[in-house]
């Protein structure tokens, strides 16, 4: 009888312990916002991720997996809202319907930087960034658009069809065009650069006619764009030196992940339906995708650098009539592949931050902003060495 009770207690204890560990284990996929909304931005060191939650602006700490701040919903994103981190990662600025605000991590407080006009027709705030002195910059779309500078005189912008700040580094230059850019621009938008260090900044032409959205690395040094000649051109914004990558395409869009590596010395490009990592240092290219794998084929819908040595892909592994969505890590050195997570739903817009991966996951009617836990996911054994 005692032996039976002892065995039963061990069984119950084991069940309770297993349940406790299951409760403590982090969820592999966590929904941060229902409905797509606006994308988020990781801090320079990857320790925090800022985004618009359902209840307002939020900052997620990747190490402790906690939401450390949620601004109440009196601030709503507008059609061109933006998020930018200071170069030291201690502050984050965000534009919204009421203007521009800033959140400080050290004090966990937010403050108003700029108040937008009451009527949207009189102006509204779009792009945000930080100058090298960690002061907030923003683009104000008004009858006479300008770049606002905290504590300094605004800079008039002669045209604002397209405007881009460097995403995280201290903004020294602004890229802009007269015509509005789209997937198929009706006009021929020439790209210009505005040097903020000049006493009276004047737009300087980059001698590029854009046929796609330009992308700038996080250091703000290099820009890549597909031109009207159907060539992919990459240019050093400071000195104007150029490199042509031929008929390749950037594997990026306005809502996809950053195509550059963290150092800006590599970029993801599409050529002949394959994905390559191009090195600006020596001009070499490493093929990442192998569309025909044993027993099936691959189609991928998202890609981003995890670091300088590996790339993360979201792909569909098609085997007969079965489609198997997965997040895959590919080593640029060896070509080996590790399946990190299999999911029934489609994932896209991959952006790593700390041990997490942020992106969009489809649901029945829309898309959700989600966080995927990578550190606790055991890499699967499917490894294929690329030729």
N, C-alpha and C positions, 0 to 999 in steps of 0.2 A: 504493500500500500504506500509506504514511504517512498519507495523507489519510483512508483508511478507518479506521485506528487512532485518528486524532484525532476523527473523527466518533463512533466507538464510545465513546471515553472521555468525550466531552461527554454522550452519552446516558446512560451509567452514572452520571456525576456528577450529572446532573439528576435521575435516579431516586433516587439516594442523598439528595440535598438535599430532594426532595419527601417522602421517607420520614422524614427527620429532622424537618422541619417538622410532619409529621403526628403524630409522636410527641410533639413539644413542645406541640402545640395542646391546650388544655384540653378535656376531654370535655364535650359539651353537657349530658348527663344523667349524674350520678354517684350511685350507690346508696350511701347512708350507713348504712342499716339494713334488713335483710331482715325483713319482717313489720312491721306498723304500730307496735306498741308505744305510746309516749307521744309527744306532739308536742314540738317544740323552741321556744325563745324567743330572739329577737334582742336584742342589747345596745341601749341607747338610741341610740347613734350608728350602729348597723348594721354595725360593724366585726367583730363576733363573733356566732356562733350556737351556743347551748348545746342539747344534746339527749342522749337516751339511745341510745347505739350498741349493737351486738350484744355488745360486750365490756365495757360499762359506761358510765359518764357521760363525755361528750366535749364539747370546745369547738372550734369550727371558725373559723379566721381567714379572713374572706372576701376580703381584699385579696391575701394570698399563697396562698390556696387550700390551706391546710395544717391538719391536725388537730393542734393544739398540746398537747392533753392528753387522755388517756384514762384514766379511773379504772378500776381493775380490777373484775372482776365480783363482788367480794365485796359490792358495793352493787348491789342490784337495785331497780327501781321497784316500788312497791306499787300497789294499785288506785286510789289518789288522789294519787300522787306529783306534785310541782309543781316548777317552775323559776322563779327570779326574779333579775333583775339589780339591783345597787345603782344609785342615780340617776346616779353618775359613771361607771358602766360598767367599774369596775376589779375588781369581785368578783361572783360568781354563787353563789347558794344553791340547794340542791336537797334535797328530802326523798326518803327511800327506806325500805327495810324496817328498817334499823337506826336511823333517826332523821333528823337534819338535818345536812348538811355544807355547807362553803363552799369555793369554789376562788378563789384570788387570782391574777389574770393576771400581775402584776408579778413575783412570785416563783415562779410556776408550781407552787404547792403547795396542798394541800387540808388542811382541819382539821375535826374534829368539833365541831359546835355544840351538838347535843342528842342524847342517847342514849335511844332508845325502850325501853320495858319489854321484857323477854324474851318475854313472852307477848302476842300481838296482842290478846287479849281484855282486857288491862290498859291498852291504849292504843296508838295509832299516829299518825304525823305525816302531815299532809296539806298544806294551803296553806302557802306560804312567801312572804316579802316582806322589805322593808327599811323601817325607820322613817326620818324625816328626818335622823337622826344616823348613818345607815348601819349600824345594828345590826339583826341578823336577827330577824324575827318568824316564828312558825309557828303553825298550828292543831294542837292535840293532841286527837285524838278519843279520849276516855276515858269512864268512867262519869260523870264531871263534866268536860265539855270545857272547854278554856281556850286562850287565846292566849298562847303563850310569848314572852317578850321577853328577848333576850340581856342578861345583867347586870342585869335588873330583875325586879320581882315580876310573875308571870303575872296575866293578867286573866281571871277566870271568865267563861264565856259561858253565859247562861241557856238558850240553845237553839242548835243548829247543824245545822238541816236543810239550810241553804245558807249558805255563807260565801264572800266574795270580797274579796281585797285588790286594790289598784291594781297593775297588772302590772309597771311599771318605776319609776314615780316613788316618792318617799319616802311610805310609807303613813301617812296621818294619820287615816283613817277606815276602818272595816270594815263592809261590807254583809252582813246576815244575815237569815235567816227561820226561823220555828219549824218549819214543815213542809218536807219535802224536795221540791225542785223536779224536775219531769220534763216531757216534752213535753206530757203531759196530766195535770196534778196532780190527785190525788184530793181533796186538801183545798184550802183557799183560803189560800195562803201570803202573809201580809202581810210587806212588806219593812221592815227597821229599819236604822238606822245607829248605829255605836258610835264615838264620838269618843275616840281614844287620848290626846289631849292633856288630857283631864279627869282630875282626881285619882282619882275613882272612876267610871269610865265606865258610863253607863246607856243601854240601847238607846232610841233616839228613832225614832218611826215616820215613815216617808216617805209614809204614806197611800196606798200602792199595793198592790193585790192582783195578784200576778204570775201570768200564764198562760203564761209562757215564761221561759227563762233570761235574767236581766239581763246586760247588757254594760256595762263601764266603760271610759272612754277611758284611755290610758296616763298621763295627767296625774292621774287619780283625781278629776276634778272633776265629770264628768257621767255619768249612768246612763240607759240607754234600755231599756225593757221593754214587751212587749205585755201589757196588763192584762186582767182578767176581763171588762171591757166591750168587748173586742176592738178596743181603741185602742192605738196606739203612743205611749207617753208617755216624754218625756225630761225629767230633773230635775237641777238643780244640787244636788249632794249637800250642799254647805256651807250654802246659804241657802234651799233648798227651792223655788226658782222652777221652774216647769214649762212645757213646751211640748208641745202635742198635735200629732202628725203624722197624725191621722186613722186610717183603717183600714189603713195601710201595715204591712208586716212588716220587721223587721231582716233584712238578708241576712247571717245569721250563725247559728252553732250552737256547741255546746261544743267542736267539733273544727275549725271553720272559721276563717278568718283574722279579724283584728281589723277590725270594721266601721267604726271611726273613722279619720279621717285623722290624720297624725302630730301635728298641732296640737290635735286634738279638736274643731275648728270645723266639720267636715263628717262626715256619716254616710251609709253606703250603705243604702238602703231599697228594698223591693219594693212596687210598686203597679201593679195591672192587668197583671201578668205582665211588667212592665218594671222595669229597675234604674235608680234615680235617686241622684244625689248631692245631699243636702239640706244647705244652709248654715245654721248657727245664727246667723251674723252678720246676715243680711238676710232669712232665710226663703225664699230662692230655691231652686229645684231644677233640676238639669240631667239630662236623660234620657241615659243612657249606652248602652242597648241598642236595637238596631233588629232586631226578630225576623224581619223579611222583608227579605233582601238580594237583589240581582240574581242570578237563577239558582238560588236555594236559600233555606234558612231557617236560623235560628240557635237553638240551645239552649245555655245556659251553666250551669256547675255550680260555679263558684268565682269569687270577686271579692275584690280587696283594693286599697287605695290604694298606689300606688308612691310618690307624693309628693302635695303639695297640688294639683298641676295634672294628674295623670294617674292612671288606674285600670288595673289588670291583670285580665284575664278569662281563665278557662279555658272554652272553648266548643267545641261541636260544630257545624261547618258542614255542614248536611245538603243534599246535592245529588243529587237522584234517590235512588238506593239507596246512595249512598256517604256515609259519615260521616267527616268530616275533623277530628280533634281538633287544637286549636291553642291557644297562649298569645298573647293579643292585648293590645296597649297602646292605650288610648283617651285622647285628649287632651280634657280637660274644657273647654278654651278653644275649640278649633276643631271638635271632634267627629271629627277624623281618626282612623283606625285603622291600626295597623301589626301585621302578623303576625310575632311574634318567633321562634316555634318551632312546627313541626309534629311531631306524635308519633303513633305508632300506638296507644299506650296512653292510657288515661284518667288525667288529672291533676286533683287537687283540693287543697284547703287550701293556698292560695297565700300565702306570707309573704315579702316582699322583705327582703333584708339585704345592704347593699353592692351589688355587681354580680351577686348571686346571688338565686335564687328557690327557696325551700324548700317542699316539699309532698309529697303522697302520689301514687304511681303504681301503678296496678293491675297485678297479675301473674295467673297462672292460678289461684292458690289464695288470695291475700291481697293486701296492699298493702305497698309499700316506701317508706320515707322517702328522698327523693332531693333532690339539689341540681341546679338547672337554671342553666346559665351564660347570663347575659343580655348581658353586655358584649361578648362576642365574636360574638354572633349577629347577622348582618346583617338589618336589618328588611326584610321583604318589601314589595312594592309595592302590595298590595291595600289601597287607601284608600277609605273611603266616608264622605262627609259626611252627618251625621245631620240630619234636619229640625229 
